[in-house]
Structure formats: structure tokens, C-alpha cells
């Protein structure tokens, strides 16, 4: 009973934090646009809150690998993240936009706590090795968050305004703070983390399986960042309103959950799933470039069917290849690389989508194809 309760609490906290995280990006985009009247300001806030993860991930991972109570550190990082969103909201329209953007960047440093930092604790919740079911359930919390987060952001923004959506995102992240606080201690006598902040990066890039999986997933995240920025424009041009574009993200997330459920019944090497996921996402992005309503729904389903199982497989590879004394660094480094890739895609898509949405989506499809092609022989 104790083990089952531990996993249930872990998953509940993960869902709350990850729904808040997925809600925060669209909410900040909507709030930036509502206050400034500029779509570029909204995409800048989204990029700002994600790009700083490249520094936050390795630092947070090193600290998590060294402290006796990693849950306490995770709780503090989540508190900073949620509180930072509130400060961004308070600053919008009251202080220079550059200051608000700086606050978004500072808040995003704690972003990897929601993804890699949390998942790295799973072996302590289910000791004796992470079973496939626990890994799949953990990965599915991302799918559930991707399904609920954008829809909540759009719904709350429509009901009470974009500011309410930002507040809601911060509150959901704070809900996870007490759950993080209660995560298990590090095992007594574990090997100490060595090598400084770069140890996780060196391990990831020095392990062929981890390097291939990570770089493929980062390429897909660049493409996903482009898609996210294009979604409001696709909604406005093809679905009758920019807010309806969030339906596409929800369709993708739902397809990811279904695909994960199907894949859980099959025995497929996770390394192969990661590669195939990139190709499926590329096909979906190319289909989305047609801009037709029915094609957009089909594209969203294809993208989700590639993205959901790819994430589950990525976690399986990380758990399989990680050593315990660097586990948090490996997970947070991987998460920070993915988040940064997403931020780069979002930043690139802002000016590009303003000129040509189909062009931006075809570029995203090309990036995903490159991620698929490059993996077999990468060293």
C-alpha cells in the first residue's frame, strides 16, 4: 500500500505542476498580446520563460544529485516558478517590457524542475528499477498536461481574461509544492555527484544511445515550438478564431495519450520509437501547412501520435542508460535542452509566421526530418 500511495502522490503532483507549466506558455502569450497589442510581445514572453532552461537544467540537476532531500529543492524551484509568473503579470503594462521579459527569463530557470527534475525522482518512488508501467504513467502526465493546459488557458482567458489564465497556471504549479516536499530522501551511502555542472552534458553526449535520443527529441521540440506559435494564426484563418487554435494542441495531446496506451501493449525498442516519432511528426507538420480545417485536425492527430510515444520512449532510454549519482543531472540536462529547442523554435517562428504560416510549418517539418535522418550514424 505504501508503494502504491507513493506513486499516486507522485503522479498527482506531476499532473498539477505539468498542467500549470503547459498552461503558462499560452497564458503568457495571451496576456502579452492583451496588454501590449503585439503578437511579437506574446511570443517573446513564451520564448523568455523557456530559453533560460539551458542554464537552469544543469545547475538544478547537480544540486538535486547532491542534496539529501531533493524534494525540498524541487519544492523551492516550483515556488519560484509559480511566483515568477505572478511577477511577470504584475509587471505587464506597469514597467518597461524589457524588465518583464527579464522576469520571464528568471522564472524559466526553474522550469526543468517540472520535467526532468521530477521524473528523476521516480526510481525512489518505485525502488528496484522503474517498471514500464510506471514510466508510461509518468510520461502520460505530460500528455494529460498538454491536453488540459492549453485548453484551460484558452477557457480561463475567455471567461475572466488573460491575466486570470496566468494566475491559474501559477496556482497549479504551487499545488505541487507540498507533494514535491514529501518526495523520498536520497538513499544513504549513494555515490556523490562529480564533475561540476557539465557532468550531465558530458555523460549525455558521451553515451551514444542517450545522445541519439536526446538530439532527436531536441529537433522535434524545435518543430513543436514553431507549431505552437503558428497555432493562433491557424485558428484565426481556418477555425474561426485564434483561441480555437488551442483545439489543435488538445487534439495532439489526446492522440498522444491514445498512442501511448496502444504502444504499452506492444514490445517495441524505445530507440526505434524515438526515431519513428520524429518521422510521424514531420508528416503531421507538412499536412498542417495546407491550412485546411480537416487537414489541420488530421495533422494534429498525427503530430500527437508521434510525440506521445516518443516521450515515453525517451524516458525509458534515460532510465536505462543513467547512473544513479548523475540521474538528476541527466534528466534535467535533457529537459533543458528540449525546452531550449522549443524556445528557439518559438523565437524563430514569430517573424517567420508573420510572413508565411505554411512556410514556417514546412520549415518545422524539415527540422523533424533532419532529426530522424541524423540519428542512425550520429557519434
NORURQUI-V14958 format. One record per backbone hydrogen bond with DSSP energy under -0.5 kcal/mol. NH is the residue of the N-H (numbers start at 0). CO is the residue of the C=O. E is the energy in kcal/mol with one decimal. If there is no record, write none. Layout:
NH_CO_E ; NH_CO_E
This chain:
4_0_-2.6 ; 5_1_-2.3 ; 6_2_-2.1 ; 7_3_-2.3 ; 8_4_-2.6 ; 9_5_-2.3 ; 10_6_-2.6 ; 11_7_-2.3 ; 12_8_-2.5 ; 13_9_-2.4 ; 14_10_-2.5 ; 15_11_-2.1 ; 16_12_-2.5 ; 17_13_-2.6 ; 18_14_-2.6 ; 19_15_-2.1 ; 20_16_-2.1 ; 21_17_-2.7 ; 22_18_-2.0 ; 23_19_-1.6 ; 24_20_-1.0 ; 25_21_-0.8 ; 26_22_-2.0 ; 27_23_-2.8 ; 28_24_-2.3 ; 29_25_-2.5 ; 30_26_-2.8 ; 31_27_-2.9 ; 32_28_-2.1 ; 33_29_-2.6 ; 34_30_-2.3 ; 35_31_-2.2 ; 36_32_-2.2 ; 37_31_-0.6 ; 41_37_-1.3 ; 42_38_-2.3 ; 43_39_-2.0 ; 44_40_-2.0 ; 45_41_-1.9 ; 46_42_-2.5 ; 47_43_-2.7 ; 48_44_-2.3 ; 49_45_-0.8 ; 49_46_-0.5 ; 50_46_-2.9 ; 51_47_-0.9 ; 52_49_-1.6 ; 53_50_-1.5 ; 54_51_-1.3 ; 55_51_-2.0 ; 56_52_-2.7 ; 58_54_-1.3 ; 59_55_-2.7 ; 60_56_-2.8 ; 61_57_-2.3 ; 62_58_-2.1 ; 63_59_-2.5 ; 64_60_-2.0 ; 65_61_-0.8 ; 65_62_-0.8 ; 66_62_-1.9 ; 69_67_-0.5 ; 71_68_-1.1 ; 72_68_-1.1 ; 73_69_-2.5 ; 74_70_-2.5 ; 75_71_-2.1 ; 76_72_-2.3 ; 77_73_-2.6 ; 78_74_-2.2 ; 79_75_-2.2 ; 80_76_-2.4 ; 81_77_-2.8 ; 82_78_-2.4 ; 83_79_-2.5 ; 84_80_-1.6 ; 85_81_-1.3 ; 86_82_-1.9 ; 87_83_-2.3 ; 88_84_-2.0 ; 89_85_-2.3 ; 90_86_-2.0 ; 91_87_-1.5 ; 93_90_-2.2 ; 94_90_-2.2 ; 98_95_-1.1 ; 99_95_-1.6 ; 100_96_-2.8 ; 101_97_-1.9 ; 102_98_-2.1 ; 103_99_-2.1 ; 104_100_-2.3 ; 105_101_-2.5 ; 106_102_-2.4 ; 107_103_-2.0 ; 108_104_-0.7 ; 108_105_-0.7 ; 109_106_-1.5 ; 110_107_-1.7 ; 112_109_-1.7 ; 113_110_-1.9 ; 114_110_-0.7 ; 116_111_-2.7 ; 117_112_-0.8 ; 118_114_-2.3 ; 119_115_-2.2 ; 120_117_-1.6 ; 121_118_-1.7 ; 123_120_-1.5 ; 124_120_-0.9 ; 124_121_-0.9 ; 125_121_-2.3 ; 130_128_-0.7 ; 134_130_-2.3 ; 135_131_-2.5 ; 136_132_-2.5 ; 137_133_-2.3 ; 138_134_-2.5 ; 139_135_-2.3 ; 140_136_-1.0 ; 140_137_-0.8 ; 141_137_-0.6 ; 141_138_-1.0 ; 142_138_-1.1 ; 143_139_-2.9 ; 144_140_-2.2 ; 145_141_-2.7 ; 146_142_-1.8 ; 147_143_-2.7 ; 148_144_-3.4 ; 149_145_-0.6 ; 150_146_-0.6 ; 151_147_-2.9 ; 152_148_-2.6 ; 153_149_-2.7 ; 154_150_-2.7 ; 155_151_-3.1 ; 156_152_-2.2 ; 157_153_-2.1 ; 158_154_-1.9 ; 159_155_-3.2 ; 160_155_-0.8 ; 160_156_-1.1 ; 163_160_-0.6 ; 164_160_-1.1 ; 165_161_-1.7 ; 166_162_-2.2 ; 167_163_-2.5 ; 168_164_-2.1 ; 169_165_-2.2 ; 170_166_-2.3 ; 171_167_-2.1 ; 172_168_-1.9 ; 173_169_-2.0 ; 174_170_-1.8 ; 175_171_-0.9 ; 175_172_-0.7 ; 176_173_-1.5 ; 177_173_-0.5 ; 179_175_-2.5 ; 180_176_-2.3 ; 181_177_-1.1 ; 182_179_-1.7 ; 185_67_-2.6 ; 189_186_-1.3 ; 197_194_-0.6 ; 198_195_-1.5 ; 201_197_-2.7 ; 202_198_-2.3 ; 203_199_-2.6 ; 204_200_-2.7 ; 205_201_-1.8 ; 206_202_-1.1 ; 206_203_-0.5 ; 207_205_-0.7 ; 210_206_-3.2 ; 211_207_-2.5 ; 212_208_-2.3 ; 213_209_-2.9 ; 214_210_-2.6 ; 215_211_-2.0 ; 216_212_-2.1 ; 217_213_-2.4 ; 218_214_-2.1 ; 219_215_-1.9 ; 220_216_-2.0 ; 221_217_-2.0 ; 222_218_-1.7 ; 223_219_-2.2 ; 224_220_-2.2 ; 225_221_-1.7 ; 226_222_-2.2 ; 227_223_-2.4 ; 228_224_-1.6 ; 229_225_-1.7 ; 230_226_-1.5 ; 231_227_-0.6 ; 233_229_-2.6 ; 234_230_-2.6 ; 235_231_-2.2 ; 236_232_-2.2 ; 237_233_-2.4 ; 238_233_-0.7 ; 238_234_-1.5 ; 240_234_-2.2 ; 243_240_-0.8 ; 244_241_-1.5 ; 245_242_-1.4 ; 246_243_-1.6 ; 247_244_-1.4 ; 248_244_-0.8 ; 249_245_-2.1 ; 250_246_-2.7 ; 251_247_-2.3 ; 252_248_-2.3 ; 253_249_-2.6 ; 254_250_-2.4 ; 255_251_-2.0 ; 256_252_-2.0 ; 257_253_-2.2 ; 258_254_-2.8 ; 259_255_-2.2 ; 260_256_-2.1 ; 261_257_-2.1 ; 262_258_-2.6 ; 263_259_-2.1 ; 264_261_-1.3 ; 265_262_-1.8 ; 267_265_-0.8 ; 271_268_-0.7 ; 272_268_-1.7 ; 273_269_-2.1 ; 274_270_-1.5 ; 275_271_-2.6 ; 276_272_-2.5 ; 277_273_-1.3 ; 278_274_-1.5 ; 279_275_-2.4 ; 280_276_-2.1 ; 281_277_-2.0 ; 282_278_-2.0 ; 283_279_-2.0 ; 284_280_-2.4 ; 285_281_-2.2 ; 286_282_-2.0 ; 287_283_-2.1 ; 288_284_-1.2 ; 289_286_-1.6 ; 290_287_-1.7 ; 295_291_-2.6 ; 296_292_-1.9 ; 297_293_-2.3 ; 298_294_-2.8 ; 299_295_-2.5 ; 300_296_-2.1 ; 301_297_-2.2 ; 302_298_-2.8 ; 303_299_-2.3 ; 304_300_-2.2 ; 305_301_-1.5 ; 306_302_-2.6 ; 307_303_-2.6 ; 309_305_-1.1 ; 310_306_-1.9 ; 311_307_-1.7 ; 312_308_-2.6 ; 313_309_-2.2 ; 314_310_-2.3 ; 315_311_-2.0 ; 316_312_-2.3 ; 317_313_-2.3 ; 318_314_-2.8 ; 319_315_-2.1 ; 320_316_-2.4 ; 321_317_-1.9 ; 325_322_-1.4 ; 326_323_-1.0 ; 329_325_-2.6 ; 330_326_-2.4 ; 331_327_-3.0 ; 332_328_-2.5 ; 333_329_-2.1 ; 334_330_-2.5 ; 335_331_-2.8 ; 336_332_-2.2 ; 337_333_-2.0 ; 338_334_-2.9 ; 339_335_-2.4 ; 340_336_-2.1 ; 341_337_-2.4 ; 342_338_-2.4 ; 343_339_-2.6 ; 344_340_-2.2 ; 345_341_-2.5 ; 346_342_-2.8 ; 347_343_-2.3 ; 348_344_-2.1 ; 349_345_-1.4 ; 350_346_-0.7 ; 351_347_-1.3 ; 352_348_-3.5 ; 353_349_-1.2 ; 354_350_-0.8 ; 354_351_-0.8 ; 355_351_-2.7 ; 359_355_-2.0 ; 360_356_-2.3 ; 361_357_-2.4 ; 362_358_-2.0 ; 363_359_-2.1 ; 364_360_-2.3 ; 365_361_-2.1 ; 366_362_-2.2 ; 367_363_-2.1 ; 368_364_-2.1 ; 369_365_-2.3 ; 370_366_-2.2 ; 371_367_-1.7 ; 372_368_-2.9 ; 373_369_-2.6 ; 374_370_-0.6 ; 374_371_-0.5 ; 377_374_-0.8
